[in-house]
Amino acid sequence: MRDHRTTTALTIAAAALSLGLTACSGSGNGTGTKDEGKGSATQPSAPRTHADGTGTAGASGAAAGGTAARPAAENGRNSGSGTGGTRAGTGKSAAQAPACGAADVRVTAAKADETPTAHIVLTAKNTSGHACRLYQYPLIAFGDIHTAKDVPAVAKSNPGTPVVLQPGDPAYATVRVALGGAHEDTKAVNRFNVNLFAADGPAEGSVVVSAPAGGLAVDEAAARTGYWTYELRNGADEF
């Protein structure tokens, strides 16, 4: 009788142990331990939000996506596009710009704000559809283009490099036409000629420029011209 009870108790204990092992193997990874790593890998990390409002993937997303998680503006800067690329293109275009010819620019003259008029300002505006270079200074003839002496340039106004004009851009040159004295040897001028320089010397052709309203009283012995510059500069363009 005692042996029957003992056998029954052992049978019940073995059944309970078998059920416990079955429950463990159903919730694990086959080794009897819970697979924590597999469970976390199937859940994406929470996105992070920067102070500027842009979001990036979490740690696991960054590892998988790499640069795809960067904001578009950042990718643009890193690839060399945007403002930097535009500047490089403009510089390359300027470096290849030909000399401005008479057909590329419109030259106008305006009196300086003084009485009597001793100076004028020439404005050369690029009216072509391409960039061009203005070399040195305007070659001015206050008289017959074949016989008149070119007006000499003032060295201190030399900017040191040619002026490159994009389409529509202006350049300036100060010109002294007289000393402003009442007894100067002057002549009336209503129009005059301006020639331009090429890289190797004076260019072919010239521009006929109308004098400002009322004409000019020009003293050819006193006349001087400044170099072409992007803007007039105090000191360098005063003579």
C-alpha positions as CSV (number, residue, x, y, z in Angstrom):
1,M,0.0,0.0,0.0
2,R,2.8,2.4,0.8
3,D,4.6,1.6,-2.5
4,H,1.4,2.5,-4.5
5,R,1.2,5.9,-2.9
6,T,4.8,6.6,-3.5
7,T,4.5,5.7,-7.2
8,T,1.5,8.0,-7.6
9,A,3.3,11.0,-6.0
10,L,6.3,10.5,-8.3
11,T,4.0,10.4,-11.3
12,I,2.2,13.7,-10.4
13,A,5.6,15.5,-9.7
14,A,7.0,14.3,-13.1
15,A,3.9,15.7,-14.8
16,A,4.2,19.0,-13.1
17,L,7.8,19.3,-14.1
18,S,7.0,18.5,-17.7
19,L,4.4,21.3,-17.9
20,G,6.9,23.8,-16.4
21,L,9.5,23.0,-19.0
22,T,7.0,23.3,-21.8
23,A,5.9,26.8,-20.6
24,C,9.5,28.0,-20.5
25,S,10.3,26.7,-24.0
26,G,7.2,28.5,-25.5
27,S,8.3,32.0,-24.2
28,G,12.0,31.7,-24.9
29,N,14.4,31.2,-27.8
30,G,14.8,27.5,-27.5
31,T,17.6,27.7,-25.0
32,G,15.4,28.2,-22.0
33,T,16.3,31.9,-21.7
34,K,14.2,34.9,-22.8
35,D,15.5,36.5,-26.1
36,E,15.7,40.2,-25.0
37,G,17.8,41.3,-27.9
38,K,15.4,40.1,-30.6
39,G,12.5,41.8,-28.9
40,S,14.3,45.3,-28.8
41,A,15.5,45.0,-32.4
42,T,12.0,44.8,-33.8
43,Q,11.0,48.2,-32.3
44,P,12.4,51.4,-33.9
45,S,14.0,54.0,-31.7
46,A,12.0,57.1,-31.0
47,P,12.9,60.0,-33.3
48,R,14.8,63.0,-31.9
49,T,13.8,66.5,-32.6
50,H,16.4,69.3,-32.9
51,A,15.9,72.9,-31.7
52,D,15.2,74.0,-35.3
53,G,12.3,71.7,-35.7
54,T,14.0,69.2,-38.0
55,G,13.9,65.5,-36.9
56,T,16.4,62.7,-37.4
57,A,16.1,58.9,-36.9
58,G,17.0,57.3,-33.6
59,A,20.2,55.4,-33.0
60,S,19.1,52.3,-34.9
61,G,17.8,54.4,-37.8
62,A,21.0,56.3,-38.1
63,A,23.0,53.2,-38.2
64,A,20.8,51.8,-41.0
65,G,20.2,55.0,-42.9
66,G,23.5,57.0,-42.5
67,T,23.4,60.2,-44.5
68,A,19.7,59.7,-45.6
69,A,18.7,61.0,-42.2
70,R,20.4,64.4,-42.7
71,P,18.3,67.5,-43.5
72,A,18.3,68.4,-47.2
73,A,20.0,71.8,-46.6
74,E,22.9,70.1,-44.9
75,N,23.3,67.7,-47.8
76,G,23.4,70.6,-50.2
77,R,26.2,72.3,-48.3
78,N,28.2,69.1,-48.1
79,S,27.9,68.4,-51.8
80,G,29.2,71.8,-52.8
81,S,26.0,73.2,-54.2
82,G,24.3,76.4,-53.2
83,T,26.0,79.7,-52.7
84,G,29.6,78.4,-52.8
85,G,29.0,76.8,-56.2
86,T,27.4,79.9,-57.6
87,R,30.4,82.0,-56.6
88,A,32.7,79.5,-58.2
89,G,30.7,79.6,-61.5
90,T,30.8,83.5,-61.5
91,G,34.5,83.5,-60.9
92,K,35.1,81.1,-63.8
93,S,33.0,83.2,-66.1
94,A,34.8,86.4,-65.1
95,A,38.2,84.8,-65.7
96,Q,37.2,84.0,-69.3
97,A,35.6,87.3,-70.0
98,P,36.9,89.0,-73.2
99,A,37.8,92.7,-73.4
100,C,34.8,95.1,-73.6
101,G,34.5,96.5,-77.2
102,A,32.8,99.6,-78.4
103,A,29.7,97.6,-79.2
104,D,29.6,96.1,-75.6
105,V,29.2,99.3,-73.5
106,R,27.3,102.5,-73.5
107,V,29.3,105.4,-72.2
108,T,27.7,108.6,-70.8
109,A,29.1,111.7,-69.2
110,A,27.8,113.8,-66.3
111,K,29.2,117.0,-64.8
112,A,30.6,116.9,-61.3
113,D,28.8,119.0,-58.6
114,E,31.0,122.1,-58.9
115,T,31.0,125.5,-60.4
116,P,32.7,126.1,-62.8
117,T,32.8,122.6,-64.1
118,A,36.3,121.2,-63.9
119,H,35.5,117.5,-63.8
120,I,33.1,115.0,-65.4
121,V,32.3,111.4,-64.6
122,L,32.2,108.8,-67.3
123,T,29.9,105.8,-66.8
124,A,30.4,102.7,-69.0
125,K,27.5,100.3,-68.7
126,N,27.7,96.8,-70.1
127,T,24.8,96.5,-72.6
128,S,25.9,93.2,-74.0
129,G,24.6,89.8,-73.0
130,H,27.9,88.6,-71.6
131,A,30.6,89.6,-69.1
132,C,33.5,91.7,-70.4
133,R,36.7,93.3,-69.1
134,L,37.4,97.1,-69.1
135,Y,41.2,97.4,-69.2
136,Q,43.0,100.4,-67.9
137,Y,41.3,103.8,-68.6
138,P,39.2,105.5,-71.3
139,L,41.2,106.8,-74.2
140,I,39.6,110.2,-74.7
141,A,40.0,112.5,-77.7
142,F,38.5,116.0,-77.2
143,G,38.6,116.7,-80.9
144,D,39.2,114.9,-84.2
145,I,39.8,111.3,-83.4
146,H,42.7,111.1,-85.9
147,T,44.6,114.2,-84.8
148,A,43.6,114.9,-81.2
149,K,46.0,113.9,-78.4
150,D,44.8,111.3,-76.0
151,V,44.1,112.5,-72.5
152,P,46.8,111.1,-70.2
153,A,45.9,109.0,-67.2
154,V,46.5,109.6,-63.5
155,A,48.5,106.7,-62.1
156,K,47.2,106.9,-58.5
157,S,43.7,106.0,-59.7
158,N,44.9,102.7,-61.1
159,P,43.0,99.9,-59.2
160,G,45.6,97.3,-60.2
161,T,43.3,94.8,-61.9
162,P,40.9,95.1,-64.8
163,V,37.2,95.7,-64.1
164,V,35.0,92.8,-65.1
165,L,31.4,93.9,-65.9
166,Q,28.5,91.4,-65.8
167,P,25.6,92.3,-68.2
168,G,24.0,95.5,-67.0
169,D,26.9,96.5,-64.6
170,P,28.5,99.9,-64.7
171,A,32.1,101.2,-64.2
172,Y,33.2,104.8,-63.6
173,A,36.1,107.1,-64.5
174,T,36.7,110.6,-63.3
175,V,37.9,113.0,-66.0
176,R,39.4,116.5,-65.4
177,V,38.4,118.7,-68.3
178,A,39.8,122.1,-67.0
179,L,41.3,123.7,-63.9
180,G,38.3,125.9,-63.3
181,G,40.1,129.2,-64.0
182,A,38.4,132.1,-65.7
183,H,41.3,132.8,-68.1
184,E,42.1,129.2,-69.2
185,D,42.6,128.4,-72.8
186,T,39.5,126.4,-73.3
187,K,37.4,125.2,-76.2
188,A,33.7,124.3,-76.4
189,V,33.0,120.6,-76.7
190,N,29.6,119.1,-77.4
191,R,30.7,115.5,-78.1
192,F,33.9,113.6,-77.9
193,N,35.4,110.1,-78.6
194,V,36.2,107.4,-76.1
195,N,38.3,104.4,-77.1
196,L,38.8,101.3,-75.0
197,F,41.8,99.0,-74.4
198,A,42.1,95.4,-75.3
199,A,44.5,93.1,-73.4
200,D,47.4,94.0,-75.8
201,G,46.7,97.7,-76.5
202,P,44.0,100.0,-77.8
203,A,41.0,98.3,-79.2
204,E,39.5,98.9,-82.6
205,G,36.5,101.3,-82.8
206,S,35.4,104.1,-80.5
207,V,32.3,105.4,-78.7
208,V,31.0,108.8,-79.4
209,V,29.9,110.4,-76.2
210,S,27.6,113.4,-75.9
211,A,28.7,116.1,-73.5
212,P,26.4,117.0,-70.6
213,A,23.7,119.6,-71.3
214,G,25.3,123.0,-72.1
215,G,28.5,121.4,-73.4
216,L,32.0,121.5,-71.9
217,A,34.7,124.1,-71.7
218,V,37.8,121.9,-72.2
219,D,41.4,122.9,-71.5
220,E,43.3,120.1,-73.4
221,A,46.6,121.0,-71.6
222,A,45.0,120.4,-68.2
223,A,42.8,117.4,-69.1
224,R,43.5,114.1,-67.2
225,T,41.5,110.9,-66.8
226,G,41.3,108.3,-64.1
227,Y,41.2,104.5,-64.6
228,W,38.0,102.5,-64.8
229,T,36.8,101.4,-61.4
230,Y,33.7,99.7,-59.9
231,E,33.0,102.8,-57.8
232,L,34.6,106.2,-57.3
233,R,37.0,106.3,-54.4
234,N,37.9,109.3,-52.2
235,G,41.5,110.4,-52.8
236,A,42.4,108.0,-55.6
237,D,39.9,109.5,-58.0
238,E,40.4,113.2,-56.9
239,F,42.8,115.2,-59.1
